[in-house]
Amino acid sequence: MDVIVAHDRSELLAARAALGIGADGASARPGGQGALALVPTMGALHEGHRALIRLARERAEHVAVSIFVNPLQFGPNEDLSRYPRTFDADLEVCAAEGVRVVFAPSAGEMYLPDRQVGVSAGQMGTIVEGAFRPGHFDGVLTVVLKLFNLVAPDVAVFGQKDAQQLALIRRMVADLNLPIAIVGAPTVREPDGLALSSRNRYLSEADRGTALSLSAALREGAAHKRPKDILHAAHAVLDAAAGAAPPLALDYCSLVDPATFAAVGDGHQGEAVLVVAGRVGATRLIDNMVLTLAP
């Protein structure tokens, strides 16, 4: 089955028509029949993206994948210029996974030269990951809202690896009354435990050895029940990695509420997310694990 590639709104409308989906999604029926699921990506697709696409196919008859390296979510001195761009290989992945539409707009198609209006992530966008990447989540929510408006999906699938992003997208959908179901997909890991990321290809063998401290810290933390003990165990692993060669430059290791990303107290019960981020050489990586805390 051929993949329809669309580069602008008119081509998207033509793609929807070819699939028998009206511009307003009116043909979608209960149970996913006729429905359209969107998997937003920045390309450089890997097995984690394949898992998102497969989950999307479970939720809707048709799947669209967007491929757009969004300049708004990159800050100064970040890796926008070197972010991997592998469009031909990405199309092969999409075809193999049964994707019907690939939306691959240019920056000029997505943003007017004198762009004025965007989405604010609010206070939640300024903490944890947002404290280290100011404006990042504003850029993420702005492009996601634009993709929702352009593609008009019934369902959108995002990875749990970007846990704060997923929480903010859910909040945006709730706050703005968007008629889209948001589905979170579990993090996919490599055999050694490293969370799959398009940036993993930057890691040397030595870098990778240090990067494994992120997932190791999560596993050590998960072996405990009290927030104080969880963080102590995780930090012990990360502190050791700070002395490795090459060293881990830790940005944060926090235990947060999954809905607000505020730090949880020592008496917290229920779900919490252990989140960690750091840099190995020139590569910045994030990871997390959802925990259930009981008395």
C-alpha positions, 0 to 999 in steps of 0.5 A, a space after each residue: 500500500 503506497 504512502 501518500 506524502 503531503 507537504 501542505 494543507 491542500 495536499 492533506 485535504 486531498 489525502 483525507 479525501 483519498 482515504 474517504 475522510 471528510 475535512 471535519 473527520 465526520 466519517 469516523 465511526 466508533 471503534 476506530 473505523 474510519 478514524 485517523 490517528 496522528 503520530 507526530 515526529 521529527 523524523 529519524 524514525 527508530 523502533 520506538 516510533 514503530 511502536 507508536 505507529 503500531 499502537 496508532 493502528 490499534 486505535 484507528 483505521 488510518 494512520 498519519 505520521 508527521 515529520 517536521 524538525 520544529 525550530 521553535 522547540 530548539 533553544 540557542 546552542 541546541 542541536 537544531 542544525 545537526 538533528 538527524 534528517 533521514 527522510 527517505 529511510 523514514 518513508 520506508 519505515 512508514 510504508 513498512 508499518 502501514 502508514 497511509 499519510 506522511 505530512 512533511 511540511 517546510 518551516 515556511 508552511 508551518 510558520 509565517 515570517 512575522 509569526 505573532 501568536 503561539 501557545 504558552 505552556 504556562 507554569 508547568 512548562 517552566 519547571 523540571 525539563 522546562 527550567 533547563 530549556 526555557 521556551 521549549 514547551 511553548 514551541 512543542 505545544 505550538 507545533 502540536 496544536 498546528 499539526 492537530 489543526 492541519 491534520 485533524 486527527 481523531 487520535 494522537 499518539 505520543 511516547 511516555 519517554 517525553 513524559 512532561 511533553 505528554 502531560 502538557 499535551 494532555 493539559 492543552 487538549 483539556 484546557 482548549 477543549 480539543 476533540 482529540 484522544 491522546 494516547 501515551 505509549 510505553 518507552 521502548 528500550 534497547 537491550 542494554 536498557 538505554 531508552 530509544 532516542 534519535 540522539 543515541 546515534 551521536 553516542 560513542 561507545 564510551 559515551 554510551 557506557 556513561 549514558 546507561 547510568 540514566 536507566 540504571 538510576 531509574 531501576 535503582 530508584 524503583 526498588 524503593 517505596 519512599 520518595 526520599 529513598 527513591 531519590 537517594 538510590 537514584 542519585 547514588 548511581 548518577 553521582 558515580 556516573 559523574 566521575 566516569 570517563 566521559 562524565 555524566 553532567 546531570 541536569 536533574 533527577 526528580 520525583 514528580 506528580 504525573 499530571 502537574 510535574 510538581 515534586 511529590 512529598 515524602 507522604 505521596 501515594 499513588 503514581 509518581 514519575 522518576 525523571 532524569 536528564 543529563 549530558 554525555 559529551 555533546 549529547 543530552 538525554 532524558 529518561 523516566 519511569 512511572 512508579 506507584 507509591 504505596 504506604 
